Amino acid sequence: MTEHQTLRAPARRQLGTPTDLSSDATRDVAAGLNRLLADTFALYLKTKNFHWHLSGAHFRDWHLMLDDHGAQLIAMTDPLAERVRKLGETTIRSISDITARQSLLDNTADYVDPMDMLAELLSDNRQLLSEMRRVHGICDDVADIASTSLIENWIDETETRSWFLYELGRGATLR
């Protein structure tokens, strides 16, 4: 036998972290936060996709705005994942894990009209807002103040993104 063949696989270890929340609470909160994390990654990538493929008369302004939106979204990812870990749970590990958990739809079209980009991003941000409020309720029910506090700030940021996208489409058919 080679050295490699004689090594045993290590026993499975738990990553638990001490918390005063119940195991049911940490499970439920972590599931909600992981779904938010998956949707945040999905919306980040869609926002950057549209940022990269934007064209038209308002290119510079919208390109810069979508870059700002992408920066806000990616900035949410580490605190979301770390919050899940602080609760003693595991978080997303891969692109396929994101795909399995996300509720927002991807857009892989070769071309998307700029106004359609804004409308889709508005819809996705509103859907993310709805999910944030749902998860906030779960966190609030179990007195997870740290998670609710994080989510409250992200709700405000997401409302601002939605407001900007809505105002850009004023007079158009953004819903």
OpenMM code with the backbone's topology and positions (N, CA, C; nanometers):
from openmm import Vec3, app, unit

residues = "MET THR GLU HIS GLN THR LEU ARG ALA PRO ALA ARG ARG GLN LEU GLY THR PRO THR ASP LEU SER SER ASP ALA THR ARG ASP VAL ALA ALA GLY LEU ASN ARG LEU LEU ALA ASP THR PHE ALA LEU TYR LEU LYS THR LYS ASN PHE HIS TRP HIS LEU SER GLY ALA HIS PHE ARG ASP TRP HIS LEU MET LEU ASP ASP HIS GLY ALA GLN LEU ILE ALA MET THR ASP PRO LEU ALA GLU ARG VAL ARG LYS LEU GLY GLU THR THR ILE ARG SER ILE SER ASP ILE THR ALA ARG GLN SER LEU LEU ASP ASN THR ALA ASP TYR VAL ASP PRO MET ASP MET LEU ALA GLU LEU LEU SER ASP ASN ARG GLN LEU LEU SER GLU MET ARG ARG VAL HIS GLY ILE CYS ASP ASP VAL ALA ASP ILE ALA SER THR SER LEU ILE GLU ASN TRP ILE ASP GLU THR GLU THR ARG SER TRP PHE LEU TYR GLU LEU GLY ARG GLY ALA THR LEU ARG".split()
positions = [
    Vec3(0.0828, -0.1185, 0.0000),
    Vec3(0.0000, 0.0000, 0.0000),
    Vec3(0.0871, 0.1246, 0.0000),
    Vec3(0.0414, 0.2209, -0.0705),
    Vec3(0.1132, 0.3484, -0.0698),
    Vec3(0.0731, 0.4281, 0.0525),
    Vec3(0.1507, 0.5307, 0.0801),
    Vec3(0.1210, 0.6168, 0.1944),
    Vec3(-0.0186, 0.6769, 0.1840),
    Vec3(-0.0566, 0.7147, 0.0611),
    Vec3(-0.1871, 0.7766, 0.0378),
    Vec3(-0.3002, 0.6794, 0.0714),
    Vec3(-0.2829, 0.5528, 0.0373),
    Vec3(-0.3878, 0.4549, 0.0600),
    Vec3(-0.4062, 0.4212, 0.2076),
    Vec3(-0.3041, 0.4401, 0.2891),
    Vec3(-0.3143, 0.4034, 0.4298),
    Vec3(-0.3737, 0.5136, 0.5169),
    Vec3(-0.3829, 0.6320, 0.4635),
    Vec3(-0.4404, 0.7418, 0.5403),
    Vec3(-0.5909, 0.7249, 0.5503),
    Vec3(-0.6421, 0.7456, 0.6687),
    Vec3(-0.7863, 0.7388, 0.6877),
    Vec3(-0.8467, 0.8760, 0.6654),
    Vec3(-0.9674, 0.8747, 0.6188),
    Vec3(-1.0401, 1.0011, 0.6065),
    Vec3(-1.0668, 1.0518, 0.7474),
    Vec3(-1.0493, 1.1813, 0.7683),
    Vec3(-1.0752, 1.2346, 0.9026),
    Vec3(-1.2230, 1.2198, 0.9381),
    Vec3(-1.2483, 1.2037, 1.0652),
    Vec3(-1.3868, 1.1957, 1.1113),
    Vec3(-1.4564, 1.3276, 1.0786),
    Vec3(-1.5839, 1.3179, 1.0451),
    Vec3(-1.6605, 1.4388, 1.0124),
    Vec3(-1.6706, 1.5253, 1.1369),
    Vec3(-1.6342, 1.6496, 1.1226),
    Vec3(-1.6390, 1.7427, 1.2341),
    Vec3(-1.7517, 1.8428, 1.2124),
    Vec3(-1.8091, 1.8851, 1.3202),
    Vec3(-1.9109, 1.9890, 1.3149),
    Vec3(-1.8427, 2.1243, 1.3277),
    Vec3(-1.9002, 2.2241, 1.2634),
    Vec3(-1.8437, 2.3578, 1.2674),
    Vec3(-1.9121, 2.4467, 1.3710),
    Vec3(-1.9909, 2.3888, 1.4558),
    Vec3(-2.0713, 2.4647, 1.5502),
    Vec3(-1.9984, 2.5794, 1.6191),
    Vec3(-2.0712, 2.6836, 1.6437),
    Vec3(-2.0214, 2.8016, 1.7131),
    Vec3(-2.1159, 2.8267, 1.8299),
    Vec3(-2.0612, 2.8577, 1.9467),
    Vec3(-2.1505, 2.8807, 2.0614),
    Vec3(-2.2460, 2.9971, 2.0370),
    Vec3(-2.3718, 2.9751, 2.0666),
    Vec3(-2.4737, 3.0788, 2.0573),
    Vec3(-2.5817, 3.0470, 2.1593),
    Vec3(-2.6510, 3.1482, 2.2050),
    Vec3(-2.7590, 3.1231, 2.2989),
    Vec3(-2.8933, 3.1016, 2.2293),
    Vec3(-2.8944, 3.1069, 2.0972),
    Vec3(-3.0169, 3.0778, 2.0224),
    Vec3(-3.0353, 2.9273, 2.0140),
    Vec3(-3.1580, 2.8825, 2.0078),
    Vec3(-3.1858, 2.7390, 2.0003),
    Vec3(-3.1396, 2.6828, 1.8664),
    Vec3(-3.1241, 2.5531, 1.8608),
    Vec3(-3.0816, 2.4899, 1.7352),
    Vec3(-3.1878, 2.5074, 1.6266),
    Vec3(-3.3153, 2.5060, 1.6635),
    Vec3(-3.4212, 2.5321, 1.5648),
    Vec3(-3.4109, 2.6742, 1.5115),
    Vec3(-3.3833, 2.7695, 1.6013),
    Vec3(-3.3715, 2.9098, 1.5607),
    Vec3(-3.2534, 2.9281, 1.4668),
    Vec3(-3.1376, 2.8721, 1.5027),
    Vec3(-3.0204, 2.8906, 1.4161),
    Vec3(-3.0406, 2.8234, 1.2812),
    Vec3(-3.1072, 2.7087, 1.2804),
    Vec3(-3.1358, 2.6402, 1.1538),
    Vec3(-3.2246, 2.7265, 1.0647),
    Vec3(-3.3320, 2.7803, 1.1213),
    Vec3(-3.4273, 2.8588, 1.0430),
    Vec3(-3.3674, 2.9914, 0.9958),
    Vec3(-3.2964, 3.0584, 1.0853),
    Vec3(-3.2330, 3.1850, 1.0479),
    Vec3(-3.1272, 3.1604, 0.9407),
    Vec3(-3.0434, 3.0589, 0.9603),
    Vec3(-2.9379, 3.0295, 0.8625),
    Vec3(-2.9965, 2.9962, 0.7258),
    Vec3(-3.1057, 2.9221, 0.7234),
    Vec3(-3.1691, 2.8894, 0.5948),
    Vec3(-3.2148, 3.0164, 0.5240),
    Vec3(-3.2755, 3.1079, 0.5993),
    Vec3(-3.3190, 3.2342, 0.5403),
    Vec3(-3.2026, 3.3195, 0.4939),
    Vec3(-3.0994, 3.3287, 0.5766),
    Vec3(-2.9821, 3.4078, 0.5389),
    Vec3(-2.9105, 3.3473, 0.4178),
    Vec3(-2.9038, 3.2150, 0.4114),
    Vec3(-2.8398, 3.1520, 0.2958),
    Vec3(-2.9186, 3.1762, 0.1671),
    Vec3(-3.0499, 3.1791, 0.1773),
    Vec3(-3.1296, 3.2114, 0.0592),
    Vec3(-3.1065, 3.3569, 0.0177),
    Vec3(-3.0998, 3.4476, 0.1163),
    Vec3(-3.0663, 3.5870, 0.0854),
    Vec3(-2.9283, 3.5959, 0.0211),
    Vec3(-2.8350, 3.5195, 0.0717),
    Vec3(-2.7003, 3.5200, 0.0166),
    Vec3(-2.7008, 3.4718, -0.1285),
    Vec3(-2.7716, 3.3659, -0.1563),
    Vec3(-2.7801, 3.3143, -0.2940),
    Vec3(-2.8440, 3.4180, -0.3859),
    Vec3(-2.9528, 3.4794, -0.3418),
    Vec3(-3.0189, 3.5812, -0.4236),
    Vec3(-2.9312, 3.7043, -0.4409),
    Vec3(-2.8543, 3.7378, -0.3384),
    Vec3(-2.7644, 3.8529, -0.3480),
    Vec3(-2.6553, 3.8265, -0.4515),
    Vec3(-2.5977, 3.7073, -0.4486),
    Vec3(-2.4985, 3.6723, -0.5505),
    Vec3(-2.5610, 3.6734, -0.6900),
    Vec3(-2.6814, 3.6182, -0.7030),
    Vec3(-2.7490, 3.6149, -0.8334),
    Vec3(-2.7769, 3.7561, -0.8840),
    Vec3(-2.8247, 3.8433, -0.7952),
    Vec3(-2.8529, 3.9808, -0.8357),
    Vec3(-2.7244, 4.0575, -0.8633),
    Vec3(-2.6211, 4.0306, -0.7879),
    Vec3(-2.4909, 4.0930, -0.8148),
    Vec3(-2.4445, 4.0583, -0.9561),
    Vec3(-2.4482, 3.9308, -0.9896),
    Vec3(-2.3998, 3.8892, -1.1215),
    Vec3(-2.4873, 3.9455, -1.2335),
    Vec3(-2.6189, 3.9487, -1.2126),
    Vec3(-2.7066, 4.0068, -1.3145),
    Vec3(-2.6794, 4.1560, -1.3292),
    Vec3(-2.6606, 4.2249, -1.2172),
    Vec3(-2.6310, 4.3682, -1.2210),
    Vec3(-2.5016, 4.3944, -1.2965),
    Vec3(-2.3994, 4.3144, -1.2697),
    Vec3(-2.2718, 4.3309, -1.3401),
    Vec3(-2.2861, 4.2925, -1.4880),
    Vec3(-2.3635, 4.1905, -1.5173),
    Vec3(-2.3894, 4.1522, -1.6566),
    Vec3(-2.4491, 4.2713, -1.7316),
    Vec3(-2.5508, 4.3327, -1.6733),
    Vec3(-2.6138, 4.4468, -1.7387),
    Vec3(-2.5185, 4.5667, -1.7425),
    Vec3(-2.4403, 4.5857, -1.6407),
    Vec3(-2.3375, 4.6907, -1.6381),
    Vec3(-2.2399, 4.6727, -1.7550),
    Vec3(-2.1982, 4.5496, -1.7788),
    Vec3(-2.1015, 4.5212, -1.8857),
    Vec3(-2.1634, 4.5319, -2.0245),
    Vec3(-2.2920, 4.5033, -2.0369),
    Vec3(-2.3560, 4.4945, -2.1687),
    Vec3(-2.4516, 4.6093, -2.1980),
    Vec3(-2.4524, 4.7088, -2.1134),
    Vec3(-2.5379, 4.8252, -2.1328),
    Vec3(-2.4946, 4.9025, -2.2566),
    Vec3(-2.5897, 4.9635, -2.3240),
    Vec3(-2.5598, 5.0482, -2.4399),
    Vec3(-2.6651, 5.1589, -2.4456),
    Vec3(-2.6387, 5.2572, -2.5275),
    Vec3(-2.7397, 5.3593, -2.5488),
    Vec3(-2.7016, 5.4965, -2.4984),
    Vec3(-2.7992, 5.5867, -2.5093),
    Vec3(-2.7779, 5.7287, -2.4835),
    Vec3(-2.7373, 5.7590, -2.3400),
    Vec3(-2.7814, 5.6794, -2.2449),
    Vec3(-2.7529, 5.7064, -2.1042),
    Vec3(-2.6420, 5.6149, -2.0516),
    Vec3(-2.5608, 5.5654, -2.1425),
    Vec3(-2.4612, 5.4642, -2.1078),
    Vec3(-2.3789, 5.5024, -1.9852),
    Vec3(-2.3148, 5.6174, -1.9882),
    Vec3(-2.2206, 5.6526, -1.8807),
    Vec3(-2.2894, 5.6572, -1.7443),
    Vec3(-2.3992, 5.7291, -1.7351),
    Vec3(-2.4687, 5.7425, -1.6071),
    Vec3(-2.5197, 5.6074, -1.5555),
    Vec3(-2.5827, 5.5307, -1.6418),
    Vec3(-2.6393, 5.4029, -1.5999),
    Vec3(-2.5297, 5.3007, -1.5719),
    Vec3(-2.4235, 5.3039, -1.6514),
    Vec3(-2.3099, 5.2147, -1.6307),
    Vec3(-2.2510, 5.2385, -1.4909),
    Vec3(-2.2311, 5.3643, -1.4543),
    Vec3(-2.1762, 5.3976, -1.3230),
    Vec3(-2.2735, 5.3610, -1.2105),
    Vec3(-2.4021, 5.3852, -1.2320),
    Vec3(-2.5012, 5.3503, -1.1314),
    Vec3(-2.5035, 5.1996, -1.1074),
    Vec3(-2.5010, 5.1206, -1.2151),
    Vec3(-2.5034, 4.9757, -1.1982),
    Vec3(-2.3754, 4.9259, -1.1316),
    Vec3(-2.2650, 4.9945, -1.1555),
    Vec3(-2.1412, 4.9598, -1.0859),
    Vec3(-2.1571, 4.9843, -0.9360),
    Vec3(-2.2180, 5.0965, -0.8986),
    Vec3(-2.2454, 5.1255, -0.7576),
    Vec3(-2.3383, 5.0200, -0.6970),
    Vec3(-2.4415, 4.9835, -0.7708),
    Vec3(-2.5354, 4.8816, -0.7224),
    Vec3(-2.4633, 4.7488, -0.7004),
    Vec3(-2.3782, 4.7124, -0.7953),
    Vec3(-2.3019, 4.5879, -0.7813),
    Vec3(-2.2120, 4.5908, -0.6588),
    Vec3(-2.1490, 4.7048, -0.6335),
    Vec3(-2.0618, 4.7173, -0.5165),
    Vec3(-2.1416, 4.7010, -0.3868),
    Vec3(-2.2628, 4.7564, -0.3814),
    Vec3(-2.3475, 4.7393, -0.2630),
    Vec3(-2.3814, 4.5921, -0.2422),
    Vec3(-2.4155, 4.5250, -0.3510),
    Vec3(-2.4560, 4.3847, -0.3407),
    Vec3(-2.3403, 4.2957, -0.2966),
    Vec3(-2.2244, 4.3117, -0.3585),
    Vec3(-2.1124, 4.2246, -0.3219),
    Vec3(-2.0685, 4.2521, -0.1786),
    Vec3(-2.0864, 4.3767, -0.1327),
    Vec3(-2.0497, 4.4104, 0.0052),
    Vec3(-2.1397, 4.3398, 0.1073),
    Vec3(-2.2566, 4.2958, 0.0658),
    Vec3(-2.3478, 4.2249, 0.1554),
    Vec3(-2.3064, 4.0796, 0.1761),
    Vec3(-2.2346, 4.0229, 0.0812),
    Vec3(-2.2142, 3.8781, 0.0814),
    Vec3(-2.1321, 3.8272, 0.1998),
    Vec3(-2.0220, 3.8924, 0.2316),
    Vec3(-1.9385, 3.8438, 0.3408),
    Vec3(-2.0094, 3.8545, 0.4756),
    Vec3(-2.0718, 3.9688, 0.5081),
    Vec3(-2.1458, 3.9734, 0.6353),
    Vec3(-2.2593, 3.8711, 0.6435),
    Vec3(-2.3268, 3.8444, 0.5320),
    Vec3(-2.4317, 3.7423, 0.5320),
    Vec3(-2.3733, 3.6051, 0.5657),
    Vec3(-2.2695, 3.5674, 0.4938),
    Vec3(-2.2088, 3.4354, 0.5165),
    Vec3(-2.1499, 3.4256, 0.6570),
    Vec3(-2.0842, 3.5306, 0.7016),
    Vec3(-2.0244, 3.5268, 0.8350),
    Vec3(-2.1302, 3.5233, 0.9445),
    Vec3(-2.2439, 3.5843, 0.9212),
    Vec3(-2.3518, 3.5772, 1.0194),
    Vec3(-2.4006, 3.4334, 1.0328),
    Vec3(-2.4144, 3.3644, 0.9210),
    Vec3(-2.4552, 3.2235, 0.9240),
    Vec3(-2.3540, 3.1427, 1.0053),
    Vec3(-2.2255, 3.1669, 0.9829),
    Vec3(-2.1207, 3.0946, 1.0566),
    Vec3(-2.1231, 3.1294, 1.2054),
    Vec3(-2.1496, 3.2551, 1.2388),
    Vec3(-2.1577, 3.2930, 1.3809),
    Vec3(-2.2700, 3.2184, 1.4516),
    Vec3(-2.3705, 3.1787, 1.3752),
    Vec3(-2.4816, 3.1023, 1.4313),
    Vec3(-2.4487, 2.9532, 1.4421),
    Vec3(-2.3288, 2.9149, 1.3959),
    Vec3(-2.2873, 2.7758, 1.4040),
    Vec3(-2.3330, 2.6901, 1.2878),
    Vec3(-2.3824, 2.7530, 1.1832),
    Vec3(-2.4314, 2.6795, 1.0657),
    Vec3(-2.3318, 2.6944, 0.9509),
    Vec3(-2.3566, 2.6224, 0.8440),
    Vec3(-2.2713, 2.6319, 0.7249),
    Vec3(-2.3408, 2.7174, 0.6204),
    Vec3(-2.2605, 2.7650, 0.5275),
    Vec3(-2.3138, 2.8557, 0.4266),
    Vec3(-2.2750, 2.8081, 0.2867),
    Vec3(-2.3037, 2.8883, 0.1898),
    Vec3(-2.2832, 2.8552, 0.0491),
    Vec3(-2.1376, 2.8205, 0.0213),
    Vec3(-2.1187, 2.7207, -0.0659),
    Vec3(-1.9852, 2.6719, -0.0969),
    Vec3(-1.9470, 2.6819, -0.2438),
    Vec3(-2.0448, 2.7040, -0.3310),
    Vec3(-2.0137, 2.6964, -0.4742),
    Vec3(-2.1220, 2.7655, -0.5579),
    Vec3(-2.0909, 2.7814, -0.6852),
    Vec3(-2.1892, 2.8369, -0.7797),
    Vec3(-2.3124, 2.7462, -0.7869),
    Vec3(-2.2907, 2.6152, -0.7881),
    Vec3(-2.4055, 2.5245, -0.7951),
    Vec3(-2.4906, 2.5339, -0.6687),
    Vec3(-2.4285, 2.5609, -0.5561),
    Vec3(-2.5023, 2.5810, -0.4320),
    Vec3(-2.5877, 2.7081, -0.4417),
    Vec3(-2.5315, 2.8134, -0.4985),
    Vec3(-2.6078, 2.9371, -0.5207),
    Vec3(-2.7274, 2.9080, -0.6100),
    Vec3(-2.7024, 2.8389, -0.7198),
    Vec3(-2.8086, 2.8067, -0.8156),
    Vec3(-2.9213, 2.7279, -0.7495),
    Vec3(-2.8856, 2.6350, -0.6638),
    Vec3(-2.9865, 2.5522, -0.5972),
    Vec3(-3.0716, 2.6325, -0.4988),
    Vec3(-3.0157, 2.7389, -0.4420),
    Vec3(-3.0852, 2.8144, -0.3379),
    Vec3(-3.1525, 2.9421, -0.3874),
    Vec3(-3.1085, 2.9963, -0.4998),
    Vec3(-3.1579, 3.1269, -0.5425),
    Vec3(-3.3028, 3.1199, -0.5882),
    Vec3(-3.3753, 3.2303, -0.5668),
    Vec3(-3.5121, 3.2406, -0.6174),
    Vec3(-3.5189, 3.3372, -0.7355),
    Vec3(-3.4208, 3.4260, -0.7488),
    Vec3(-3.4169, 3.5193, -0.8620),
    Vec3(-3.3751, 3.4459, -0.9880),
    Vec3(-3.4348, 3.4836, -1.0994),
    Vec3(-3.4027, 3.4189, -1.2261),
    Vec3(-3.2799, 3.4820, -1.2895),
    Vec3(-3.1989, 3.3997, -1.3533),
    Vec3(-3.0834, 3.4486, -1.4279),
    Vec3(-3.1303, 3.5069, -1.5608),
    Vec3(-3.0452, 3.5879, -1.6220),
    Vec3(-3.0716, 3.6390, -1.7568),
    Vec3(-2.9462, 3.6122, -1.8388),
    Vec3(-2.9574, 3.5213, -1.9333),
    Vec3(-2.8433, 3.4850, -2.0172),
    Vec3(-2.8633, 3.5268, -2.1631),
    Vec3(-2.9558, 3.6193, -2.1854),
    Vec3(-2.9841, 3.6652, -2.3219),
    Vec3(-2.8615, 3.7342, -2.3812),
    Vec3(-2.8439, 3.7192, -2.5099),
    Vec3(-2.7333, 3.7852, -2.5795),
    Vec3(-2.7502, 3.9366, -2.5816),
    Vec3(-2.8745, 3.9824, -2.5870),
    Vec3(-2.9000, 4.1266, -2.5886),
    Vec3(-3.0242, 4.1542, -2.5050),
    Vec3(-3.0154, 4.2574, -2.4228),
    Vec3(-3.1302, 4.3045, -2.3455),
    Vec3(-3.1362, 4.4551, -2.3643),
    Vec3(-3.2522, 4.5052, -2.4015),
    Vec3(-3.2718, 4.6489, -2.4171),
    Vec3(-3.2440, 4.7174, -2.2833),
    Vec3(-3.1770, 4.8328, -2.2849),
    Vec3(-3.1443, 4.9006, -2.1585),
    Vec3(-3.2649, 4.9248, -2.0669),
    Vec3(-3.3792, 4.9643, -2.1215),
    Vec3(-3.4971, 4.9860, -2.0370),
    Vec3(-3.5461, 4.8535, -1.9779),
    Vec3(-3.5321, 4.7458, -2.0532),
    Vec3(-3.5691, 4.6140, -2.0007),
    Vec3(-3.4731, 4.5708, -1.8903),
    Vec3(-3.3463, 4.6092, -1.9030),
    Vec3(-3.2498, 4.5809, -1.7965),
    Vec3(-3.2942, 4.6474, -1.6665),
    Vec3(-3.3274, 4.7761, -1.6768),
    Vec3(-3.3691, 4.8499, -1.5578),
    Vec3(-3.4957, 4.7902, -1.4968),
    Vec3(-3.5904, 4.7535, -1.5817),
    Vec3(-3.7151, 4.6948, -1.5331),
    Vec3(-3.6897, 4.5618, -1.4634),
    Vec3(-3.6024, 4.4817, -1.5197),
    Vec3(-3.5720, 4.3516, -1.4593),
    Vec3(-3.4988, 4.3691, -1.3263),
    Vec3(-3.4047, 4.4619, -1.3224),
    Vec3(-3.3334, 4.4872, -1.1973),
    Vec3(-3.4267, 4.5444, -1.0906),
    Vec3(-3.5203, 4.6291, -1.1306),
    Vec3(-3.6188, 4.6815, -1.0369),
    Vec3(-3.7023, 4.5673, -0.9792),
    Vec3(-3.7503, 4.4809, -1.0641),
    Vec3(-3.8298, 4.3668, -1.0193),
    Vec3(-3.7500, 4.2771, -0.9250),
    Vec3(-3.6255, 4.2494, -0.9598),
    Vec3(-3.5412, 4.1632, -0.8764),
    Vec3(-3.5103, 4.2277, -0.7421),
    Vec3(-3.4831, 4.3577, -0.7412),
    Vec3(-3.4582, 4.4257, -0.6146),
    Vec3(-3.5824, 4.4237, -0.5270),
    Vec3(-3.6984, 4.4392, -0.5872),
    Vec3(-3.8237, 4.4333, -0.5098),
    Vec3(-3.8465, 4.2929, -0.4542),
    Vec3(-3.8134, 4.1921, -0.5331),
    Vec3(-3.8263, 4.0543, -0.4852),
    Vec3(-3.7283, 4.0284, -0.3708),
    Vec3(-3.6059, 4.0814, -0.3838),
    Vec3(-3.5078, 4.0682, -0.2761),
    Vec3(-3.5568, 4.1393, -0.1500),
    Vec3(-3.6180, 4.2563, -0.1665),
    Vec3(-3.6760, 4.3282, -0.0520),
    Vec3(-3.7799, 4.2437, 0.0205),
    Vec3(-3.8651, 4.1811, -0.0559),
    Vec3(-3.9688, 4.0969, 0.0018),
    Vec3(-3.9071, 3.9822, 0.0816),
    Vec3(-3.8049, 3.9209, 0.0261),
    Vec3(-3.7373, 3.8105, 0.0953),
    Vec3(-3.6642, 3.8612, 0.2196),
    Vec3(-3.6039, 3.9788, 0.2115),
    Vec3(-3.5374, 4.0366, 0.3285),
    Vec3(-3.6380, 4.0581, 0.4414),
    Vec3(-3.7540, 4.1085, 0.4079),
    Vec3(-3.8556, 4.1318, 0.5103),
    Vec3(-3.9040, 4.0004, 0.5716),
    Vec3(-3.9164, 3.8979, 0.4886),
    Vec3(-3.9581, 3.7660, 0.5387),
    Vec3(-3.8538, 3.7117, 0.6366),
    Vec3(-3.7266, 3.7176, 0.5970),
    Vec3(-3.6197, 3.6667, 0.6827),
    Vec3(-3.6056, 3.7531, 0.8084),
    Vec3(-3.6257, 3.8830, 0.7946),
    Vec3(-3.6238, 3.9717, 0.9114),
    Vec3(-3.7273, 3.9243, 1.0134),
    Vec3(-3.8438, 3.8864, 0.9661),
    Vec3(-3.9482, 3.8364, 1.0557),
    Vec3(-3.9059, 3.7102, 1.1288),
    Vec3(-3.8396, 3.6191, 1.0578),
    Vec3(-3.7889, 3.4963, 1.1209),
    Vec3(-3.6886, 3.5327, 1.2301),
    Vec3(-3.5972, 3.6229, 1.1981),
    Vec3(-3.4945, 3.6651, 1.2940),
    Vec3(-3.5576, 3.7350, 1.4139),
    Vec3(-3.6540, 3.8192, 1.3878),
    Vec3(-3.7214, 3.8925, 1.4945),
    Vec3(-3.7958, 3.7967, 1.5883),
    Vec3(-3.8585, 3.6943, 1.5304),
    Vec3(-3.9342, 3.5980, 1.6112),
    Vec3(-3.8469, 3.5234, 1.7117),
    Vec3(-3.7174, 3.5058, 1.6812),
    Vec3(-3.6282, 3.4321, 1.7712),
    Vec3(-3.5309, 3.5251, 1.8436),
    Vec3(-3.5562, 3.6560, 1.8352),
    Vec3(-3.4744, 3.7583, 1.9017),
    Vec3(-3.3294, 3.7570, 1.8548),
    Vec3(-3.3086, 3.7312, 1.7258),
    Vec3(-3.1739, 3.7388, 1.6674),
    Vec3(-3.1518, 3.8835, 1.6237),
    Vec3(-3.1172, 3.9659, 1.7188),
    Vec3(-3.1044, 4.1099, 1.6969),
    Vec3(-2.9932, 4.1425, 1.5990),
    Vec3(-2.8830, 4.0695, 1.6045),
    Vec3(-2.7712, 4.0973, 1.5141),
    Vec3(-2.8131, 4.0784, 1.3682),
    Vec3(-2.8842, 3.9705, 1.3396),
    Vec3(-2.9280, 3.9470, 1.2012),
    Vec3(-3.0307, 4.0509, 1.1574),
    Vec3(-3.1255, 4.0835, 1.2464),
    Vec3(-3.2261, 4.1835, 1.2085),
    Vec3(-3.1605, 4.3180, 1.1807),
    Vec3(-3.0603, 4.3524, 1.2585),
    Vec3(-2.9911, 4.4803, 1.2392),
    Vec3(-2.9226, 4.4870, 1.1030),
    Vec3(-2.8541, 4.3793, 1.0666),
    Vec3(-2.7900, 4.3745, 0.9343),
    Vec3(-2.8943, 4.3883, 0.8233),
    Vec3(-3.0007, 4.3111, 0.8359),
    Vec3(-3.1043, 4.3097, 0.7323),
    Vec3(-3.1697, 4.4467, 0.7191),
    Vec3(-3.1904, 4.5157, 0.8297),
    Vec3(-3.2533, 4.6482, 0.8237),
    Vec3(-3.1704, 4.7446, 0.7396),
    Vec3(-3.0408, 4.7431, 0.7549),
    Vec3(-2.9547, 4.8283, 0.6718),
    Vec3(-2.9632, 4.7896, 0.5248),
    Vec3(-2.9661, 4.6594, 0.4965),
    Vec3(-2.9738, 4.6145, 0.3574),
    Vec3(-3.1094, 4.6450, 0.2957),
    Vec3(-3.2137, 4.6419, 0.3763),
    Vec3(-3.3453, 4.6823, 0.3259),
    Vec3(-3.3388, 4.8275, 0.2791),
    Vec3(-3.2792, 4.9137, 0.3601),
    Vec3(-3.2669, 5.0543, 0.3221),
    Vec3(-3.1876, 5.0693, 0.1920),
    Vec3(-3.0759, 4.9998, 0.1786),
    Vec3(-2.9959, 5.0067, 0.0555),
    Vec3(-3.0744, 4.9552, -0.0648),
    Vec3(-3.1481, 4.8475, -0.0443),
    Vec3(-3.2254, 4.7883, -0.1546),
    Vec3(-3.3416, 4.8785, -0.1937),
    Vec3(-3.4038, 4.9433, -0.0972),
    Vec3(-3.5081, 5.0410, -0.1292),
    Vec3(-3.4503, 5.1569, -0.2101),
    Vec3(-3.3290, 5.1989, -0.1780),
    Vec3(-3.2653, 5.3072, -0.2534),
    Vec3(-3.2362, 5.2629, -0.3966),
    Vec3(-3.1831, 5.1417, -0.4134),
    Vec3(-3.1594, 5.0906, -0.5499),
    Vec3(-3.2906, 5.0850, -0.6271),
    Vec3(-3.3944, 5.0363, -0.5627),
    Vec3(-3.5252, 5.0263, -0.6285),
    Vec3(-3.5775, 5.1644, -0.6666),
    Vec3(-3.5612, 5.2603, -0.5807),
    Vec3(-3.6043, 5.3980, -0.6072),
    Vec3(-3.5327, 5.4533, -0.7292),
    Vec3(-3.4010, 5.4388, -0.7345),
    Vec3(-3.3246, 5.4889, -0.8488),
    Vec3(-3.3702, 5.4225, -0.9781),
    Vec3(-3.3860, 5.2897, -0.9753),
    Vec3(-3.4287, 5.2179, -1.0957),
    Vec3(-3.5684, 5.2610, -1.1373),
    Vec3(-3.6564, 5.2803, -1.0411),
    Vec3(-3.7918, 5.3262, -1.0704),
    Vec3(-3.7902, 5.4641, -1.1347),
    Vec3(-3.7137, 5.5567, -1.0763),
    Vec3(-3.7100, 5.6939, -1.1278),
    Vec3(-3.6531, 5.7002, -1.2691),
    Vec3(-3.5570, 5.6150, -1.2992),
    Vec3(-3.5014, 5.6131, -1.4350),
    Vec3(-3.6052, 5.5686, -1.5374),
    Vec3(-3.6963, 5.4849, -1.4930),
    Vec3(-3.7982, 5.4362, -1.5845),
    Vec3(-3.9274, 5.5142, -1.5809),
    Vec3(-3.9292, 5.6253, -1.5073),
    Vec3(-4.0517, 5.7067, -1.4986),
    Vec3(-4.0926, 5.7480, -1.6396),
    Vec3(-4.2154, 5.7266, -1.6712),
    Vec3(-4.2636, 5.7580, -1.8053),
    Vec3(-4.2492, 5.6394, -1.9000),
    Vec3(-4.1718, 5.5399, -1.8576),
    Vec3(-4.1598, 5.4161, -1.9365),
    Vec3(-4.2519, 5.3126, -1.8728),
    Vec3(-4.2315, 5.1897, -1.9070),
    Vec3(-4.3203, 5.0843, -1.8577),
    Vec3(-4.2565, 5.0029, -1.7455),
    Vec3(-4.1706, 5.0631, -1.6645),
    Vec3(-4.1132, 4.9903, -1.5509),
    Vec3(-4.2222, 4.9714, -1.4467),
    Vec3(-4.2305, 4.8519, -1.3942),
    Vec3(-4.3299, 4.8218, -1.2908),
    Vec3(-4.2607, 4.7734, -1.1667),
] * unit.nanometer
topology = app.Topology()
chain = topology.addChain("A")
for resn in residues:
    res = topology.addResidue(resn, chain)
    for name in ("N", "CA", "C"):
        topology.addAtom(name, app.Element.getBySymbol(name[0]), res)
